[in-house]
Amino acid sequence: MKALTRFFDRIVQRYLPDAFLFAVILTFVVFLMGMIFTDSSPIQMIGHWGGGFWDLLEFAMQMSLIVTTGYILANTPIVRNLLTKLSKLANTPGQSILLVTFVASVASLINYGFGLVVGALLAIYVARRVPSVDYRLLVASAYSGFLLWHGGLSASAPLLVATEGHFLEDTMGTIPVAETLFSNFNLFIVFVFLITLPLLNWYLMKIRGPLSQSNAGSWQTDAYDEKEEVEEEEEEEEKTPATRVENSQIISLLVGAMGLAYIVYHFMQNGFDLNLNIVIFIILFAGIVLHRTPKRFLGSVTDAVKNVGGIVIQFPFYAGIMGMMVESGLSHQMSTFFINISTEFTFPLFTFISAGIVNFFVPSGGGQWAVQGPIMIPAALEIGVDAAKTTMAVAWGDAWTNMIQPFWALPLLAIAGLKVRDIMGFCAIILIYSFFPIAIGLLFF
């Protein structure tokens, strides 16, 4: 295990390019695959790529806001105090790994965007308190909690099929979350991960042994240098109507009151609908109120937007990859290959594996269900496999290979101040391990 961990870490550090170049290389790979395995011409593949290039603009903006608002909120005095107190639960490197993994896992079960932000911020504060911890492994541990998101309350596919009028309703009807998210097999997988993921990451820390200072403290980001828990004195400036407004706490409170009113309205109208947009909304307006004045808030915004460059430029490339996969028929070919080699018993497992492969190229839970759902559900019904289990097999496949697909790691890495190669060696071990609890849950429950 020690040799395997070192192998993956060494390979990733040596050969894995920057996340942007990973997306570019993946673009070339899918372009060539489309010409080789489908009847698409080079011109058609270019058309598929360019036609899909802007399909993730809304999602890219959401991820940019997750990073920006998370940074803003983390730099408010009250949140700094809360994260500092929570980080005090960890006094050793081992306790740090256990704490960050468990908290990030629970947060991801609540909402995937929430989990990414909470995991990254807690890792920063814990590393500040325990500087001897391997910061790369600590951030990888925070990201490992994201593995659970598609088994939790913000899961795309199971929530969609539970909604009347979804696009496959004529084929499979509606399936309540009691049969998907709260099924025996899904609860088994979730509880196994909640218990064993912290222990796995703790074990990875143990077999790596003590770190030199170059491998520990120097990995820590300086984006969140600890500040004195006192209000900074405002610079002396001319008192004008403009500066009075900029430093007015009343303005922030009024805007915050409007935000709070909408949050209450949203949950009264929709129940516990903790979707990505409302998570961003809550974090944004909490940041406005807790910074107390517009000037302090805008100063934090200026610092925060420096972290979103990678997201802004990379997501259109992934949208182009999705366009080539879907329009050329590559995603359909991948799915039907696994259907053809499946039996009633193995179908959920092969569905899970196929979803994991497709997730490399279509790394969006909702987008992947739109691609694979119309293929896998009719096949499942024809073979005699439960549609609810098939839905969750696609969901877990999507979550599984996120461990080595940097698409979802970008927001967390931007906050934590690391690059994708810093954590992917550890995440490869998590990927290998996580296959087994998911496979057991899908086959034997």
N, C-alpha and C positions, 0 to 999 in steps of 0.2 A: 504494500500500500504506500509506503514511504517512497519507494522507487517510482511507482506510478505517478504519485503526486509531483515529484520532482521532474519526471519526464514531461508531463503536460505543461507544467509551469515553464520549463526550459523551452519547449517547442513554441508555446504561445509567445513568450517574451522575444524569441528569436525571429519567428516567421509571421505572426499575426500583425497585419498592418493597422494603421489608424482606422477607426470605425468608418470614416468617409470612404477610404480606399477599399474597405471590405464591401461596402455597398456598390462601388464602381465595378469591382471584380465580379461580384454576384450578377450585376447587370450584363456583363460580357458572357458569363456562363449561361444564363437563361437565354440570351440572344442566340447563342450557338445551339443550345439544346432545342430551341424552337425550330430552327432550320433543319436539324438532324432528325428529330423524332416526330415532327408534324409536317404537314405540307405547306407551311408558311414560307414565303420567300423573304429575302433580306428586307425588301421594301415594306412588306406587310409587317414584319417584326418591328421595324422602325416606327411604323404607324401605330402598332399596339403600344409600344413604349411611350411615344409622345402623347398618344391619346389618354393614357392613364396617368401621366406625369403629375397632374394637378388634383388627382382624386383624394389626396390626403391633406389638403390644405387646412381644412377645419381641424383635423386631428393634430396636425403639426402645431397649429396655434394653441390647442389645448395643452399639449406637452410643453410648449414654451412657457405657457402661463403656470403650469404646475411647478416648473423650476423657478420661475421668477417669483411667484407668490410664496413658495416655500422658503426661499431665501429671505424675502421681506419679513415674513412672520418669524423666522428664526432669529432675526436681529432685533426683535422687540425685547425690552427688558424683562417682561414677565415670562416670555417663552424661554429666554436664556436661563432664567432662574429655574423654570420647570424642568428643562432638559438637564440642567446641572444636577438637580435633586434626583432625577431618575437615573442619571449616570452614576450616582453615588451607590447604587445597588451593586455596582461592579468594582471590586478592589484589586482584582488580579486579571491577567490576560485571559485565563480560562473563563472566569465569570463574565468578562466583557463579551466574549464570543457567544456564550449561552444567552445572555440578556438581549443582545442585539438581534440574534436570530429569532428568538421567540417573539419579541415585540414586533419585529417586521412581519413575521408570519401572521400574527393575529391582526395587525393593521391591514395586511393585504386581503385577508378574509373579509374584512369590512368593506374595503374599496381598494382597487388596484393602484389608483393614483395616490391615495392616502398612504398606502403601504410604501410606495417608492420614496415619498418625501420623508415620512417618519423614519424609515430605515436609514436613509442617508444622514439625516440630521442627528439621530441618536448615535450613529457610528462616529461622527465628528466629536460630539461632546464626550463620549466614552473614551475615545482615543486621547483627548486632552487630559482626562483624569488618569488614564492608565497609559502613559506614553510608551511603555515597553511592549504593548500589544502590536502584533503584525497588522498594520493598518490596511494592507491590501486584503488580507484574509478577513478582517473585520468588515470591510465594505462588501466583499464577496458574500459574507454571511448575511448581511442586510439584504443583498439581492436574492439570496436563496429563498428568503421568505416570500418573494414574488411568485415562486413556484405554486403557491396555494391559491392564487387569485381566482382561477377558473373553477375552483371548488367552493367559492364563497359567494357573498351577497351581491357582487357586481359582475358575476359571470355572464358573458354575452349570450351564448347559445341557450343555456337552460332558461334564462329569463325571457328570451325571445319566444321560445316554443311554448312558454306558459301564458303568452299574451294572445288574446283573441285577435284574429285577423292577420297573423304572421304568414309569411309567404309560402310555408309548407303546410298550412292548416288543412287544405283539401287532401293531402297525402297522409298525414299522421295525426290530425286533430290537434288539440292543445294538451300539453302534458304539465300537470302541476309540479311545483318545485319539490313537493313531497316525494315524487318519484325520481327526481334528478338530484338536486342539491342535498336533500335530506333522506336520500336512499341509503340503505345499509352499506352498499359498496362505496359510495362517495364519502360517507362519514368514516368508514374504515380508513380510506386513503388519507383523509384530512387529519385524523387523530394520530395515525402513524407518523406523518410528517411533523406534526406539532411536537411529538416526543423525540423523534429520532434525528431530525435535521439539526437541532442545537447540539446533540451529542456527536453527530458526524463532523460538524465544523470544529467542535472542541477537539475531536480526535485528530483532525487535520493539523490543528495547532500543535498538538502533542508530538506528532511524528516529525514535524518540521524542526522541533527543538528550539532552544533560545536563539534569538535574533541579535545580530549586531546592530549598532545604532543606525547604520546606513540602511538596514532593512526594516527598521521600525519607525522611529520618530521622523525620519526624513521623508517618509511617504505622506505625512500628514499635510493637509491643505492649510494654507495660511488665509483662506477666504473667510474663515470665521475666527480670527484671532480674538481671544477672550478680552472682553472689555470690562472696565470697572462698572459695577452696578450702581452708578450714579448718573444723573442726567448731565449731559455735556452742556456747558454754558453756551448760550447762543452768542454768536459773533456780534460785536457791536456794529450796528448798521443804522442808517437813517430811518426813522420812523415815518413811513409813508403809508397811505391806504393799501398799497400793494403788499408791503412787507407785513403789515398787520394781518392781512388775510392769510398770507403764507404761514404765519406763526399762530393762527387762530385754532385753539382746541375746539371751539364751538363748531367750526366748519367740519372737522373730522367727526365729531359726535353726531351731527345732523346727517351726514352721509352714512355713517355707521348705523344710525337708527333706521334709515331707509333700507339698508341691506338686511338688517335683522328682521324687519317687517316682512321682506320678501322671503327670507328663509323660513319663517314661521308659516307664511302663506303656502309656500311650496310643499312643506310636509303635511299641512292640513289638507291640501288638495290631492296629494299623490301618495300619502302614507310614507313609509320608510324607504323612499326612493333616493338612495345615496349614489346618484350617478356622478360621472366625472365633472360635469358642468357645475353641479351644486357644490361639490367638494372644492373646486377652484373658487367659486363664489364665496364660500364660507371663509376660506383662507385669505382671500383678497381683502374682504371687509374687516376681518379680524386684524389684519396688518394695518389697515387704515386707522382703526380705532386705537390699537395698542401703540402705534407710533405717536399718537396724540396730536401732532400737528402735520399739515400737508407738507411742510418743508422737510421734516425728518423722513416722512414717508417717501417723498420723491428722491431724496438723497439715497435711500436704500434701493429704490427702483433703479437708479443709475448704476449702482454696483451690481445689481442682480442680472441685468440684461446681458452682461458680459459672458454669462454662462450658457446662453441658449444658441450660440452660433452653430454648433454641430447639429442640433435638432432642425433648425431652420433650413439648412442646406441639404441634409441627408434624407429627410422624409419624402421629398419629391422623387428621389431616385428609387426609393422603395415602392412608391406608388407606380412608377414606371415598370418596375419588376412585376408587380401584381398585374398590371395591364397585359404584359407579355404572357404571363402564366395563364391567365383566364382566357384571353382572346385567341391565343394560339391553340388552346386545348391541352397544354401540358399538364395542368392541374387535374383535368379529367382523366388523362392517361395514367397518371400516378395513382389516382384513387381506384380506377377500374382494375389495375394490375393486382392490387391487394384484395379486391373483391373476388377476383377470379381464383385466387389460391386459398380462399377462406372456406371454413366449414361453419356450422351453426355455433360450435364451441369456440373456435378461434376468431370469429368475425370481430368481436369487440377489441381483441388484442391487435389484429391487423389494421383495424380502423384507427386505433390509437397510434400505431407506428406510422401509418400513411399521413395522419394529421401532423405528426411531428416533423415529417419530411417536408410536407407542403408549407409548414410554418416558417421554414427557412426563407421561403420566397414570398409568402403572404403573411407577414408577421402582425396580423391584426385579428383579434378574436372574432369580432363581428364580421369582418371581411372574409375570414377563412370559412366561417359557417355558411355564408352566402355562396361560397365556391363549392364546398364539400357537402353541405347538407342535402342539396337536390340530387346528389349522386349516391350518398351513403344510405339515406333513409329508405328510398325505394328498394335498394338491394337488401337492407336489413329486413324489411317486411317480407320480401320474397323468400329469403332464407329462413325466416321465422325467428329473428332476433328482436329483442325488445327495443323499441324506438328510443325510450328514455336512456337506456344504457348506451346505445349508439351515439346519442347526443353528447353524453358525458365522455365517451371515448374520444370524440373529436375535440371536446373542450380540454381534456387532459393532455392530448397530443399537442395542442396549441401551447399549453402552459409548459410542457416538458422541455421542448427544445429552445424555449426562451432562455434557458440557462447558458446556451452557447451562441445565441443569436443576439448581436449587440443592439438591435433595434430598441428594445425596451430598457436596456441598461443605460441608454444615453441620458435620460433625466437624472437618474441616481448618480451617475458618474460626474455629470456636470456639477451637481451640488457637492459631491464628495471631493472633487478636484483630482480625479484619477483618469487614466485612459483605459480603454477596453482591454488591452493586453495585461493590465495590472491584475485583473480579477479572473480572466477566463480560464487560466490553468486550474484554479480551484473549482470553478463552475463546471468544468468537464468531469471532475470526480463526482460532483453533486448530480450531474446528468446521468452518469452510469448508475449510481446508487438508486436514484429516484425511479428508474425504470421498473424495478422489482415490486415495490409496494403498489404502484399503479397497475401493473400487470396482474398481480394477485387479486386486487380488488375487482378488476374487470372480469377475470376468468372464474373466480371461485365464490363470489358473493352474489 
